[in-house]
Amino acid sequence: MNALYVVVKRANSLRKGLDLKLDITHARVDEEALEMLHTASETHHLPARIDPQQAPCTISVLAPRREHAPARRALIAA
């Protein structure tokens, strides 16, 4: 996850006002990492440990589709 943030920080530093789109629709992303990406998108800042200066950063996250567990069928006693 930190590697992705470092790439985003680098891209953000190359050009001010850049709108970054992270397409992770085909990636396997755990819930915590996905929540962190959404937080960065909402706050327009990367985590402080990655960007201590907290430069404004516009990230749009195209998130993976979540697979839903199949519905359980109720057991009926005969």
All heavy atoms as a GROMACS GRO file, in nm:
protein
  607
    1MET      N    1   0.082  -0.119   0.000
    1MET     CA    2   0.000   0.000   0.000
    1MET      C    3   0.086   0.125   0.000
    1MET      O    4   0.057   0.219  -0.071
    1MET     CB    5  -0.092  -0.004   0.123
    1MET     CG    6  -0.190   0.104   0.125
    1MET     SD    7  -0.304   0.083  -0.009
    1MET     CE    8  -0.413   0.210   0.024
    2ASN      N    9   0.192   0.125   0.080
    2ASN     CA   10   0.278   0.242   0.085
    2ASN      C   11   0.339   0.272  -0.051
    2ASN      O   12   0.356   0.389  -0.087
    2ASN     CB   13   0.389   0.225   0.189
    2ASN     CG   14   0.336   0.237   0.330
    2ASN    OD1   15   0.231   0.296   0.353
    2ASN    ND2   16   0.405   0.178   0.424
    3ALA      N   17   0.372   0.168  -0.128
    3ALA     CA   18   0.430   0.189  -0.260
    3ALA      C   19   0.333   0.265  -0.351
    3ALA      O   20   0.375   0.353  -0.427
    3ALA     CB   21   0.469   0.055  -0.322
    4LEU      N   22   0.206   0.233  -0.343
    4LEU     CA   23   0.107   0.303  -0.423
    4LEU      C   24   0.099   0.450  -0.384
    4LEU      O   25   0.095   0.538  -0.470
    4LEU     CB   26  -0.030   0.237  -0.407
    4LEU     CG   27  -0.145   0.301  -0.485
    4LEU    CD1   28  -0.117   0.299  -0.634
    4LEU    CD2   29  -0.274   0.229  -0.454
    5TYR      N   30   0.101   0.477  -0.255
    5TYR     CA   31   0.099   0.616  -0.209
    5TYR      C   32   0.222   0.692  -0.256
    5TYR      O   33   0.214   0.809  -0.292
    5TYR     CB   34   0.091   0.623  -0.056
    5TYR     CG   35  -0.045   0.596   0.001
    5TYR    CD1   36  -0.062   0.510   0.107
    5TYR    CD2   37  -0.158   0.659  -0.050
    5TYR    CE1   38  -0.188   0.486   0.161
    5TYR    CE2   39  -0.284   0.636   0.003
    5TYR     CZ   40  -0.298   0.550   0.109
    5TYR     OH   41  -0.422   0.527   0.162
    6VAL      N   42   0.337   0.629  -0.255
    6VAL     CA   43   0.461   0.694  -0.300
    6VAL      C   44   0.449   0.731  -0.448
    6VAL      O   45   0.489   0.840  -0.489
    6VAL     CB   46   0.584   0.605  -0.272
    6VAL    CG1   47   0.708   0.660  -0.340
    6VAL    CG2   48   0.606   0.592  -0.122
    7VAL      N   49   0.393   0.641  -0.529
    7VAL     CA   50   0.374   0.670  -0.672
    7VAL      C   51   0.276   0.787  -0.689
    7VAL      O   52   0.299   0.877  -0.770
    7VAL     CB   53   0.324   0.544  -0.747
    7VAL    CG1   54   0.283   0.578  -0.888
    7VAL    CG2   55   0.432   0.438  -0.746
    8VAL      N   56   0.168   0.787  -0.612
    8VAL     CA   57   0.071   0.896  -0.618
    8VAL      C   58   0.136   1.027  -0.576
    8VAL      O   59   0.117   1.131  -0.641
    8VAL     CB   60  -0.053   0.865  -0.530
    8VAL    CG1   61  -0.142   0.988  -0.516
    8VAL    CG2   62  -0.130   0.748  -0.587
    9LYS      N   63   0.216   1.024  -0.471
    9LYS     CA   64   0.285   1.145  -0.425
    9LYS      C   65   0.378   1.198  -0.533
    9LYS      O   66   0.384   1.318  -0.559
    9LYS     CB   67   0.363   1.116  -0.297
    9LYS     CG   68   0.436   1.238  -0.244
    9LYS     CD   69   0.518   1.209  -0.122
    9LYS     CE   70   0.594   1.332  -0.081
    9LYS     NZ   71   0.698   1.302   0.014
   10ARG      N   72   0.451   1.108  -0.596
   10ARG     CA   73   0.544   1.148  -0.703
   10ARG      C   74   0.469   1.210  -0.819
   10ARG      O   75   0.507   1.316  -0.870
   10ARG     CB   76   0.625   1.026  -0.748
   10ARG     CG   77   0.719   1.055  -0.861
   10ARG     CD   78   0.836   1.137  -0.812
   10ARG     NE   79   0.929   1.153  -0.923
   10ARG     CZ   80   0.992   1.265  -0.950
   10ARG    NH1   81   0.976   1.370  -0.873
   10ARG    NH2   82   1.074   1.273  -1.052
   11ALA      N   83   0.361   1.147  -0.863
   11ALA     CA   84   0.281   1.201  -0.973
   11ALA      C   85   0.224   1.337  -0.935
   11ALA      O   86   0.224   1.431  -1.016
   11ALA     CB   87   0.170   1.104  -1.010
   12ASN      N   88   0.177   1.350  -0.812
   12ASN     CA   89   0.120   1.475  -0.765
   12ASN      C   90   0.224   1.587  -0.762
   12ASN      O   91   0.193   1.702  -0.788
   12ASN     CB   92   0.059   1.455  -0.626
   12ASN     CG   93  -0.030   1.570  -0.584
   12ASN    OD1   94  -0.116   1.612  -0.661
   12ASN    ND2   95  -0.010   1.620  -0.464
   13SER      N   96   0.350   1.552  -0.732
   13SER     CA   97   0.454   1.654  -0.724
   13SER      C   98   0.503   1.698  -0.863
   13SER      O   99   0.560   1.805  -0.877
   13SER     CB  100   0.572   1.603  -0.641
   13SER     OG  101   0.641   1.500  -0.710
   14LEU      N  102   0.480   1.616  -0.964
   14LEU     CA  103   0.525   1.650  -1.099
   14LEU      C  104   0.443   1.761  -1.162
   14LEU      O  105   0.494   1.839  -1.242
   14LEU     CB  106   0.522   1.526  -1.189
   14LEU     CG  107   0.622   1.417  -1.156
   14LEU    CD1  108   0.599   1.296  -1.245
   14LEU    CD2  109   0.764   1.469  -1.171
   15ARG      N  110   0.317   1.767  -1.126
   15ARG     CA  111   0.229   1.868  -1.185
   15ARG      C  112   0.121   1.907  -1.086
   15ARG      O  113   0.042   1.825  -1.041
   15ARG     CB  114   0.165   1.811  -1.311
   15ARG     CG  115   0.084   1.911  -1.384
   15ARG     CD  116   0.044   1.858  -1.519
   15ARG     NE  117  -0.039   1.957  -1.584
   15ARG     CZ  118  -0.121   1.929  -1.681
   15ARG    NH1  119  -0.131   1.806  -1.725
   15ARG    NH2  120  -0.193   2.022  -1.736
   16LYS      N  121   0.116   2.032  -1.052
   16LYS     CA  122   0.016   2.083  -0.957
   16LYS      C  123  -0.123   2.077  -1.020
   16LYS      O  124  -0.140   2.099  -1.139
   16LYS     CB  125   0.048   2.226  -0.915
   16LYS     CG  126   0.181   2.241  -0.847
   16LYS     CD  127   0.184   2.168  -0.717
   16LYS     CE  128   0.320   2.185  -0.652
   16LYS     NZ  129   0.357   2.076  -0.568
   17GLY      N  130  -0.222   2.046  -0.940
   17GLY     CA  131  -0.360   2.042  -0.985
   17GLY      C  132  -0.395   1.919  -1.067
   17GLY      O  133  -0.499   1.914  -1.131
   18LEU      N  134  -0.311   1.819  -1.062
   18LEU     CA  135  -0.334   1.696  -1.138
   18LEU      C  136  -0.446   1.615  -1.073
   18LEU      O  137  -0.450   1.600  -0.951
   18LEU     CB  138  -0.205   1.615  -1.139
   18LEU     CG  139  -0.198   1.491  -1.227
   18LEU    CD1  140  -0.210   1.531  -1.374
   18LEU    CD2  141  -0.067   1.418  -1.205
   19ASP      N  142  -0.539   1.566  -1.153
   19ASP     CA  143  -0.645   1.478  -1.103
   19ASP      C  144  -0.601   1.335  -1.130
   19ASP      O  145  -0.591   1.293  -1.245
   19ASP     CB  146  -0.778   1.505  -1.174
   19ASP     CG  147  -0.838   1.638  -1.136
   19ASP    OD1  148  -0.815   1.683  -1.023
   19ASP    OD2  149  -0.910   1.697  -1.219
   20LEU      N  150  -0.574   1.260  -1.024
   20LEU     CA  151  -0.527   1.123  -1.037
   20LEU      C  152  -0.643   1.026  -1.025
   20LEU      O  153  -0.727   1.040  -0.936
   20LEU     CB  154  -0.424   1.093  -0.929
   20LEU     CG  155  -0.302   1.185  -0.928
   20LEU    CD1  156  -0.222   1.166  -0.801
   20LEU    CD2  157  -0.217   1.158  -1.049
   21LYS      N  158  -0.647   0.932  -1.115
   21LYS     CA  159  -0.749   0.828  -1.110
   21LYS      C  160  -0.681   0.695  -1.086
   21LYS      O  161  -0.594   0.655  -1.162
   21LYS     CB  162  -0.828   0.825  -1.240
   21LYS     CG  163  -0.912   0.949  -1.260
   21LYS     CD  164  -0.998   0.938  -1.382
   21LYS     CE  165  -1.083   1.057  -1.412
   21LYS     NZ  166  -1.073   1.174  -1.339
   22LEU      N  167  -0.719   0.629  -0.978
   22LEU     CA  168  -0.664   0.498  -0.944
   22LEU      C  169  -0.766   0.392  -0.980
   22LEU      O  170  -0.868   0.377  -0.915
   22LEU     CB  171  -0.632   0.491  -0.795
   22LEU     CG  172  -0.532   0.593  -0.742
   22LEU    CD1  173  -0.518   0.578  -0.591
   22LEU    CD2  174  -0.399   0.577  -0.811
   23ASP      N  175  -0.738   0.319  -1.086
   23ASP     CA  176  -0.829   0.214  -1.130
   23ASP      C  177  -0.782   0.082  -1.070
   23ASP      O  178  -0.689   0.020  -1.117
   23ASP     CB  179  -0.830   0.205  -1.283
   23ASP     CG  180  -0.932   0.104  -1.334
   23ASP    OD1  181  -0.988   0.027  -1.252
   23ASP    OD2  182  -0.955   0.102  -1.455
   24ILE      N  183  -0.848   0.044  -0.963
   24ILE     CA  184  -0.815  -0.080  -0.895
   24ILE      C  185  -0.931  -0.179  -0.904
   24ILE      O  186  -0.948  -0.265  -0.820
   24ILE     CB  187  -0.775  -0.054  -0.748
   24ILE    CG1  188  -0.884   0.022  -0.674
   24ILE    CG2  189  -0.642   0.020  -0.740
   24ILE    CD1  190  -0.861   0.034  -0.526
   25THR      N  191  -1.009  -0.166  -1.013
   25THR     CA  192  -1.128  -0.249  -1.027
   25THR      C  193  -1.095  -0.397  -1.041
   25THR      O  194  -1.178  -0.481  -1.007
   25THR     CB  195  -1.214  -0.205  -1.148
   25THR    OG1  196  -1.131  -0.202  -1.264
   25THR    CG2  197  -1.275  -0.069  -1.124
   26HIS      N  198  -0.976  -0.430  -1.090
   26HIS     CA  199  -0.940  -0.570  -1.106
   26HIS      C  200  -0.837  -0.616  -1.002
   26HIS      O  201  -0.781  -0.723  -1.015
   26HIS     CB  202  -0.888  -0.595  -1.247
   26HIS     CG  203  -0.991  -0.568  -1.352
   26HIS    ND1  204  -1.102  -0.648  -1.369
   26HIS    CD2  205  -1.003  -0.467  -1.442
   26HIS    CE1  206  -1.176  -0.599  -1.466
   26HIS    NE2  207  -1.119  -0.489  -1.512
   27ALA      N  208  -0.814  -0.533  -0.904
   27ALA     CA  209  -0.716  -0.566  -0.800
   27ALA      C  210  -0.786  -0.627  -0.678
   27ALA      O  211  -0.904  -0.602  -0.654
   27ALA     CB  212  -0.641  -0.441  -0.757
   28ARG      N  213  -0.713  -0.706  -0.605
   28ARG     CA  214  -0.763  -0.756  -0.476
   28ARG      C  215  -0.714  -0.660  -0.370
   28ARG      O  216  -0.593  -0.646  -0.350
   28ARG     CB  217  -0.712  -0.895  -0.448
   28ARG     CG  218  -0.772  -0.997  -0.541
   28ARG     CD  219  -0.728  -1.134  -0.506
   28ARG     NE  220  -0.778  -1.226  -0.605
   28ARG     CZ  221  -0.804  -1.351  -0.582
   28ARG    NH1  222  -0.780  -1.402  -0.463
   28ARG    NH2  223  -0.850  -1.428  -0.677
   29VAL      N  224  -0.807  -0.594  -0.307
   29VAL     CA  225  -0.774  -0.491  -0.209
   29VAL      C  226  -0.849  -0.521  -0.080
   29VAL      O  227  -0.971  -0.539  -0.082
   29VAL     CB  228  -0.814  -0.351  -0.261
   29VAL    CG1  229  -0.775  -0.243  -0.161
   29VAL    CG2  230  -0.751  -0.324  -0.396
   30ASP      N  231  -0.776  -0.524   0.032
   30ASP     CA  232  -0.847  -0.552   0.157
   30ASP      C  233  -0.925  -0.428   0.200
   30ASP      O  234  -0.901  -0.317   0.154
   30ASP     CB  235  -0.754  -0.605   0.265
   30ASP     CG  236  -0.656  -0.503   0.320
   30ASP    OD1  237  -0.675  -0.382   0.300
   30ASP    OD2  238  -0.559  -0.543   0.385
   31GLU      N  239  -1.021  -0.449   0.287
   31GLU     CA  240  -1.112  -0.343   0.329
   31GLU      C  241  -1.039  -0.223   0.391
   31GLU      O  242  -1.075  -0.109   0.366
   31GLU     CB  243  -1.217  -0.397   0.427
   31GLU     CG  244  -1.320  -0.486   0.362
   31GLU     CD  245  -1.405  -0.415   0.259
   31GLU    OE1  246  -1.441  -0.297   0.278
   31GLU    OE2  247  -1.436  -0.478   0.156
   32GLU      N  248  -0.939  -0.249   0.473
   32GLU     CA  249  -0.866  -0.140   0.538
   32GLU      C  250  -0.794  -0.054   0.436
   32GLU      O  251  -0.799   0.069   0.442
   32GLU     CB  252  -0.766  -0.197   0.639
   32GLU     CG  253  -0.692  -0.089   0.716
   32GLU     CD  254  -0.593  -0.146   0.816
   32GLU    OE1  255  -0.586  -0.269   0.834
   32GLU    OE2  256  -0.522  -0.065   0.876
   33ALA      N  257  -0.728  -0.116   0.340
   33ALA     CA  258  -0.657  -0.042   0.236
   33ALA      C  259  -0.754   0.039   0.151
   33ALA      O  260  -0.728   0.155   0.118
   33ALA     CB  261  -0.574  -0.137   0.149
   34LEU      N  262  -0.867  -0.020   0.118
   34LEU     CA  263  -0.967   0.050   0.039
   34LEU      C  264  -1.023   0.170   0.115
   34LEU      O  265  -1.040   0.278   0.058
   34LEU     CB  266  -1.080  -0.046   0.000
   34LEU     CG  267  -1.183   0.007  -0.098
   34LEU    CD1  268  -1.119   0.053  -0.227
   34LEU    CD2  269  -1.288  -0.100  -0.125
   35GLU      N  270  -1.046   0.152   0.243
   35GLU     CA  271  -1.093   0.263   0.327
   35GLU      C  272  -0.991   0.376   0.331
   35GLU      O  273  -1.026   0.494   0.324
   35GLU     CB  274  -1.124   0.213   0.468
   35GLU     CG  275  -1.184   0.318   0.558
   35GLU     CD  276  -1.319   0.369   0.510
   35GLU    OE1  277  -1.395   0.292   0.449
   35GLU    OE2  278  -1.348   0.488   0.533
   36MET      N  279  -0.863   0.341   0.340
   36MET     CA  280  -0.757   0.443   0.341
   36MET      C  281  -0.754   0.521   0.209
   36MET      O  282  -0.737   0.643   0.209
   36MET     CB  283  -0.622   0.378   0.368
   36MET     CG  284  -0.608   0.326   0.509
   36MET     SD  285  -0.460   0.226   0.534
   36MET     CE  286  -0.331   0.347   0.506
   37LEU      N  287  -0.772   0.452   0.097
   37LEU     CA  288  -0.776   0.519  -0.033
   37LEU      C  289  -0.896   0.613  -0.042
   37LEU      O  290  -0.883   0.726  -0.090
   37LEU     CB  291  -0.781   0.416  -0.146
   37LEU     CG  292  -0.652   0.341  -0.173
   37LEU    CD1  293  -0.678   0.228  -0.273
   37LEU    CD2  294  -0.545   0.435  -0.226
   38HIS      N  295  -1.011   0.568   0.006
   38HIS     CA  296  -1.130   0.654   0.004
   38HIS      C  297  -1.111   0.776   0.095
   38HIS      O  298  -1.154   0.886   0.060
   38HIS     CB  299  -1.255   0.576   0.043
   38HIS     CG  300  -1.306   0.489  -0.067
   38HIS    ND1  301  -1.351   0.536  -0.187
   38HIS    CD2  302  -1.318   0.354  -0.075
   38HIS    CE1  303  -1.388   0.437  -0.264
   38HIS    NE2  304  -1.368   0.324  -0.198
   39THR      N  305  -1.046   0.757   0.207
   39THR     CA  306  -1.018   0.870   0.297
   39THR      C  307  -0.928   0.972   0.228
   39THR      O  308  -0.954   1.093   0.234
   39THR     CB  309  -0.954   0.821   0.428
   39THR    OG1  310  -1.047   0.735   0.494
   39THR    CG2  311  -0.918   0.938   0.519
   40ALA      N  312  -0.824   0.925   0.162
   40ALA     CA  313  -0.735   1.016   0.088
   40ALA      C  314  -0.812   1.090  -0.021
   40ALA      O  315  -0.790   1.209  -0.044
   40ALA     CB  316  -0.618   0.938   0.028
   41SER      N  317  -0.904   1.020  -0.085
   41SER     CA  318  -0.987   1.082  -0.189
   41SER      C  319  -1.077   1.192  -0.130
   41SER      O  320  -1.089   1.300  -0.187
   41SER     CB  321  -1.072   0.975  -0.257
   41SER     OG  322  -1.159   1.032  -0.351
   42GLU      N  323  -1.136   1.163  -0.016
   42GLU     CA  324  -1.228   1.259   0.047
   42GLU      C  325  -1.156   1.379   0.108
   42GLU      O  326  -1.208   1.491   0.102
   42GLU     CB  327  -1.310   1.187   0.154
   42GLU     CG  328  -1.407   1.086   0.098
   42GLU     CD  329  -1.464   0.993   0.203
   42GLU    OE1  330  -1.435   1.010   0.324
   42GLU    OE2  331  -1.538   0.901   0.164
   43THR      N  332  -1.039   1.357   0.168
   43THR     CA  333  -0.968   1.466   0.235
   43THR      C  334  -0.875   1.542   0.142
   43THR      O  335  -0.826   1.650   0.178
   43THR     CB  336  -0.884   1.412   0.352
   43THR    OG1  337  -0.784   1.323   0.302
   43THR    CG2  338  -0.972   1.342   0.455
   44HIS      N  339  -0.849   1.486   0.025
   44HIS     CA  340  -0.755   1.545  -0.072
   44HIS      C  341  -0.613   1.554  -0.019
   44HIS      O  342  -0.538   1.644  -0.053
   44HIS     CB  343  -0.803   1.683  -0.120
   44HIS     CG  344  -0.937   1.678  -0.186
   44HIS    ND1  345  -0.955   1.629  -0.313
   44HIS    CD2  346  -1.060   1.713  -0.141
   44HIS    CE1  347  -1.083   1.636  -0.344
   44HIS    NE2  348  -1.149   1.686  -0.242
   45HIS      N  349  -0.578   1.458   0.067
   45HIS     CA  350  -0.442   1.450   0.122
   45HIS      C  351  -0.401   1.304   0.138
   45HIS      O  352  -0.484   1.220   0.170
   45HIS     CB  353  -0.434   1.518   0.259
   45HIS     CG  354  -0.449   1.665   0.252
   45HIS    ND1  355  -0.571   1.727   0.270
   45HIS    CD2  356  -0.360   1.764   0.227
   45HIS    CE1  357  -0.554   1.857   0.258
   45HIS    NE2  358  -0.428   1.882   0.230
   46LEU      N  359  -0.274   1.279   0.116
   46LEU     CA  360  -0.218   1.146   0.141
   46LEU      C  361  -0.191   1.133   0.290
   46LEU      O  362  -0.186   1.234   0.362
   46LEU     CB  363  -0.089   1.129   0.061
   46LEU     CG  364  -0.106   1.132  -0.091
   46LEU    CD1  365   0.031   1.129  -0.159
   46LEU    CD2  366  -0.192   1.019  -0.139
   47PRO      N  367  -0.173   1.012   0.340
   47PRO     CA  368  -0.140   0.997   0.483
   47PRO      C  369  -0.014   1.078   0.519
   47PRO      O  370   0.079   1.090   0.439
   47PRO     CB  371  -0.114   0.847   0.497
   47PRO     CG  372  -0.192   0.784   0.386
   47PRO     CD  373  -0.184   0.882   0.272
   48ALA      N  374  -0.012   1.134   0.639
   48ALA     CA  375   0.098   1.220   0.682
   48ALA      C  376   0.232   1.147   0.681
   48ALA      O  377   0.336   1.209   0.656
   48ALA     CB  378   0.070   1.276   0.821
   49ARG      N  379   0.233   1.016   0.705
   49ARG     CA  380   0.360   0.944   0.704
   49ARG      C  381   0.420   0.937   0.564
   49ARG      O  382   0.539   0.921   0.547
   49ARG     CB  383   0.343   0.804   0.762
   49ARG     CG  384   0.265   0.710   0.675
   49ARG     CD  385   0.250   0.572   0.739
   49ARG     NE  386   0.184   0.479   0.652
   49ARG     CZ  387   0.055   0.476   0.625
   49ARG    NH1  388  -0.025   0.563   0.684
   49ARG    NH2  389   0.004   0.387   0.542
   50ILE      N  390   0.335   0.950   0.460
   50ILE     CA  391   0.381   0.950   0.321
   50ILE      C  392   0.412   1.092   0.274
   50ILE      O  393   0.511   1.115   0.207
   50ILE     CB  394   0.273   0.888   0.228
   50ILE    CG1  395   0.241   0.745   0.270
   50ILE    CG2  396   0.315   0.895   0.082
   50ILE    CD1  397   0.356   0.648   0.260
   51ASP      N  398   0.327   1.186   0.310
   51ASP     CA  399   0.345   1.326   0.269
   51ASP      C  400   0.332   1.417   0.391
   51ASP      O  401   0.224   1.469   0.419
   51ASP     CB  402   0.242   1.363   0.162
   51ASP     CG  403   0.263   1.503   0.108
   51ASP    OD1  404   0.370   1.563   0.132
   51ASP    OD2  405   0.172   1.554   0.039
   52PRO      N  406   0.443   1.437   0.464
   52PRO     CA  407   0.438   1.520   0.584
   52PRO      C  408   0.394   1.665   0.557
   52PRO      O  409   0.335   1.729   0.642
   52PRO     CB  410   0.582   1.518   0.637
   52PRO     CG  411   0.643   1.397   0.575
   52PRO     CD  412   0.575   1.377   0.444
   53GLN      N  413   0.420   1.715   0.436
   53GLN     CA  414   0.380   1.852   0.402
   53GLN      C  415   0.231   1.864   0.372
   53GLN      O  416   0.178   1.974   0.364
   53GLN     CB  417   0.459   1.905   0.281
   53GLN     CG  418   0.603   1.942   0.314
   53GLN     CD  419   0.693   1.820   0.323
   53GLN    OE1  420   0.671   1.721   0.255
   53GLN    NE2  421   0.793   1.827   0.409
   54GLN      N  422   0.164   1.750   0.352
   54GLN     CA  423   0.020   1.745   0.325
   54GLN      C  424  -0.020   1.833   0.207
   54GLN      O  425  -0.114   1.914   0.214
   54GLN     CB  426  -0.059   1.783   0.450
   54GLN     CG  427  -0.049   1.679   0.561
   54GLN     CD  428  -0.116   1.549   0.522
   54GLN    OE1  429  -0.237   1.540   0.530
   54GLN    NE2  430  -0.041   1.451   0.479
   55ALA      N  431   0.050   1.816   0.095
   55ALA     CA  432   0.016   1.887  -0.028
   55ALA      C  433  -0.122   1.841  -0.075
   55ALA      O  434  -0.156   1.723  -0.064
   55ALA     CB  435   0.120   1.857  -0.136
   56PRO      N  436  -0.202   1.933  -0.127
   56PRO     CA  437  -0.333   1.893  -0.179
   56PRO      C  438  -0.317   1.788  -0.290
   56PRO      O  439  -0.227   1.797  -0.372
   56PRO     CB  440  -0.391   2.022  -0.237
   56PRO     CG  441  -0.315   2.131  -0.170
   56PRO     CD  442  -0.179   2.076  -0.140
   57CYS      N  443  -0.404   1.689  -0.288
   57CYS     CA  444  -0.395   1.580  -0.384
   57CYS      C  445  -0.535   1.534  -0.420
   57CYS      O  446  -0.614   1.501  -0.331
   57CYS     CB  447  -0.316   1.465  -0.321
   57CYS     SG  448  -0.289   1.327  -0.430
   58THR      N  449  -0.568   1.536  -0.548
   58THR     CA  450  -0.700   1.494  -0.592
   58THR      C  451  -0.691   1.353  -0.648
   58THR      O  452  -0.626   1.330  -0.749
   58THR     CB  453  -0.755   1.590  -0.700
   58THR    OG1  454  -0.757   1.722  -0.646
   58THR    CG2  455  -0.894   1.550  -0.742
   59ILE      N  456  -0.754   1.259  -0.578
   59ILE     CA  457  -0.753   1.118  -0.616
   59ILE      C  458  -0.897   1.072  -0.635
   59ILE      O  459  -0.982   1.095  -0.550
   59ILE     CB  460  -0.689   1.030  -0.507
   59ILE    CG1  461  -0.548   1.074  -0.475
   59ILE    CG2  462  -0.691   0.884  -0.547
   59ILE    CD1  463  -0.490   1.002  -0.354
   60SER      N  464  -0.922   1.007  -0.748
   60SER     CA  465  -1.049   0.939  -0.769
   60SER      C  466  -1.018   0.790  -0.766
   60SER      O  467  -0.928   0.743  -0.835
   60SER     CB  468  -1.109   0.976  -0.905
   60SER     OG  469  -1.139   1.113  -0.909
   61VAL      N  470  -1.093   0.716  -0.686
   61VAL     CA  471  -1.069   0.574  -0.670
   61VAL      C  472  -1.179   0.496  -0.742
   61VAL      O  473  -1.296   0.509  -0.709
   61VAL     CB  474  -1.066   0.532  -0.521
   61VAL    CG1  475  -1.041   0.384  -0.506
   61VAL    CG2  476  -0.961   0.614  -0.446
   62LEU      N  477  -1.138   0.421  -0.843
   62LEU     CA  478  -1.230   0.329  -0.911
   62LEU      C  479  -1.209   0.196  -0.843
   62LEU      O  480  -1.112   0.126  -0.868
   62LEU     CB  481  -1.198   0.322  -1.060
   62LEU     CG  482  -1.202   0.457  -1.133
   62LEU    CD1  483  -1.155   0.441  -1.276
   62LEU    CD2  484  -1.340   0.516  -1.128
   63ALA      N  485  -1.299   0.163  -0.752
   63ALA     CA  486  -1.280   0.048  -0.663
   63ALA      C  487  -1.329  -0.082  -0.725
   63ALA      O  488  -1.414  -0.082  -0.813
   63ALA     CB  489  -1.353   0.073  -0.532
   64PRO      N  490  -1.274  -0.192  -0.674
   64PRO     CA  491  -1.316  -0.323  -0.724
   64PRO      C  492  -1.458  -0.355  -0.680
   64PRO      O  493  -1.505  -0.305  -0.578
   64PRO     CB  494  -1.217  -0.420  -0.659
   64PRO     CG  495  -1.170  -0.350  -0.536
   64PRO     CD  496  -1.172  -0.203  -0.570
   65ARG      N  497  -1.523  -0.434  -0.760
   65ARG     CA  498  -1.656  -0.481  -0.721
   65ARG      C  499  -1.639  -0.583  -0.611
   65ARG      O  500  -1.550  -0.667  -0.616
   65ARG     CB  501  -1.725  -0.545  -0.839
   65ARG     CG  502  -1.761  -0.446  -0.945
   65ARG     CD  503  -1.843  -0.513  -1.054
   65ARG     NE  504  -1.872  -0.415  -1.155
   65ARG     CZ  505  -1.853  -0.435  -1.284
   65ARG    NH1  506  -1.807  -0.549  -1.328
   65ARG    NH2  507  -1.880  -0.341  -1.371
   66ARG      N  508  -1.725  -0.575  -0.514
   66ARG     CA  509  -1.720  -0.670  -0.403
   66ARG      C  510  -1.804  -0.791  -0.437
   66ARG      O  511  -1.918  -0.777  -0.482
   66ARG     CB  512  -1.772  -0.606  -0.274
   66ARG     CG  513  -1.681  -0.499  -0.223
   66ARG     CD  514  -1.557  -0.562  -0.173
   66ARG     NE  515  -1.460  -0.461  -0.138
   66ARG     CZ  516  -1.331  -0.481  -0.143
   66ARG    NH1  517  -1.282  -0.596  -0.181
   66ARG    NH2  518  -1.248  -0.387  -0.110
   67GLU      N  519  -1.747  -0.908  -0.417
   67GLU     CA  520  -1.823  -1.031  -0.439
   67GLU      C  521  -1.904  -1.058  -0.314
   67GLU      O  522  -1.854  -1.052  -0.203
   67GLU     CB  523  -1.727  -1.146  -0.466
   67GLU     CG  524  -1.652  -1.132  -0.596
   67GLU     CD  525  -1.557  -1.248  -0.620
   67GLU    OE1  526  -1.579  -1.355  -0.560
   67GLU    OE2  527  -1.464  -1.230  -0.696
   68HIS      N  528  -2.030  -1.085  -0.334
   68HIS     CA  529  -2.117  -1.113  -0.221
   68HIS      C  530  -2.125  -1.264  -0.202
   68HIS      O  531  -2.131  -1.340  -0.297
   68HIS     CB  532  -2.257  -1.056  -0.245
   68HIS     CG  533  -2.257  -0.907  -0.259
   68HIS    ND1  534  -2.237  -0.824  -0.151
   68HIS    CD2  535  -2.269  -0.826  -0.366
   68HIS    CE1  536  -2.239  -0.700  -0.192
   68HIS    NE2  537  -2.259  -0.697  -0.322
   69ALA      N  538  -2.125  -1.303  -0.078
   69ALA     CA  539  -2.139  -1.446  -0.048
   69ALA      C  540  -2.277  -1.491  -0.091
   69ALA      O  541  -2.374  -1.417  -0.077
   69ALA     CB  542  -2.119  -1.469   0.101
   70PRO      N  543  -2.288  -1.611  -0.144
   70PRO     CA  544  -2.421  -1.658  -0.184
   70PRO      C  545  -2.514  -1.668  -0.063
   70PRO      O  546  -2.470  -1.698   0.048
   70PRO     CB  547  -2.394  -1.797  -0.244
   70PRO     CG  548  -2.258  -1.835  -0.199
   70PRO     CD  549  -2.185  -1.709  -0.165
   71ALA      N  550  -2.638  -1.638  -0.087
   71ALA     CA  551  -2.736  -1.642   0.022
   71ALA      C  552  -2.750  -1.786   0.070
   71ALA      O  553  -2.751  -1.878  -0.008
   71ALA     CB  554  -2.871  -1.588  -0.027
   72ARG      N  555  -2.757  -1.800   0.200
   72ARG     CA  556  -2.774  -1.934   0.257
   72ARG      C  557  -2.922  -1.971   0.251
   72ARG      O  558  -3.009  -1.890   0.278
   72ARG     CB  559  -2.728  -1.936   0.402
   72ARG     CG  560  -2.581  -1.923   0.416
   72ARG     CD  561  -2.545  -1.940   0.562
   72ARG     NE  562  -2.401  -1.940   0.577
   72ARG     CZ  563  -2.341  -1.954   0.692
   72ARG    NH1  564  -2.410  -1.970   0.802
   72ARG    NH2  565  -2.209  -1.954   0.698
   73ARG      N  566  -2.945  -2.092   0.217
   73ARG     CA  567  -3.082  -2.141   0.215
   73ARG      C  568  -3.116  -2.195   0.354
   73ARG      O  569  -3.035  -2.257   0.420
   73ARG     CB  570  -3.097  -2.254   0.115
   73ARG     CG  571  -3.081  -2.207  -0.027
   73ARG     CD  572  -3.108  -2.319  -0.121
   73ARG     NE  573  -3.087  -2.273  -0.257
   73ARG     CZ  574  -3.085  -2.352  -0.359
   73ARG    NH1  575  -3.102  -2.482  -0.346
   73ARG    NH2  576  -3.067  -2.302  -0.480
   74ALA      N  577  -3.236  -2.166   0.394
   74ALA     CA  578  -3.280  -2.216   0.525
   74ALA      C  579  -3.305  -2.366   0.515
   74ALA      O  580  -3.359  -2.415   0.416
   74ALA     CB  581  -3.409  -2.144   0.566
   75LEU      N  582  -3.265  -2.436   0.616
   75LEU     CA  583  -3.289  -2.580   0.620
   75LEU      C  584  -3.431  -2.603   0.670
   75LEU      O  585  -3.474  -2.546   0.770
   75LEU     CB  586  -3.189  -2.650   0.711
   75LEU     CG  587  -3.043  -2.642   0.668
   75LEU    CD1  588  -2.956  -2.708   0.775
   75LEU    CD2  589  -3.024  -2.710   0.534
   76ILE      N  590  -3.499  -2.686   0.598
   76ILE     CA  591  -3.637  -2.716   0.636
   76ILE      C  592  -3.642  -2.861   0.686
   76ILE      O  593  -3.599  -2.952   0.616
   76ILE     CB  594  -3.733  -2.698   0.518
   76ILE    CG1  595  -3.725  -2.554   0.468
   76ILE    CG2  596  -3.875  -2.736   0.555
   76ILE    CD1  597  -3.802  -2.527   0.342
   77ALA      N  598  -3.690  -2.878   0.807
   77ALA     CA  599  -3.701  -3.014   0.863
   77ALA      C  600  -3.820  -3.084   0.799
   77ALA      O  601  -3.929  -3.029   0.789
   77ALA     CB  602  -3.718  -3.008   1.014
   78ALA      N  603  -3.798  -3.205   0.755
   78ALA     CA  604  -3.908  -3.280   0.691
   78ALA      C  605  -3.976  -3.369   0.792
   78ALA      O  606  -3.929  -3.416   0.888
   78ALA     CB  607  -3.854  -3.364   0.577
   0.00000   0.00000   0.00000
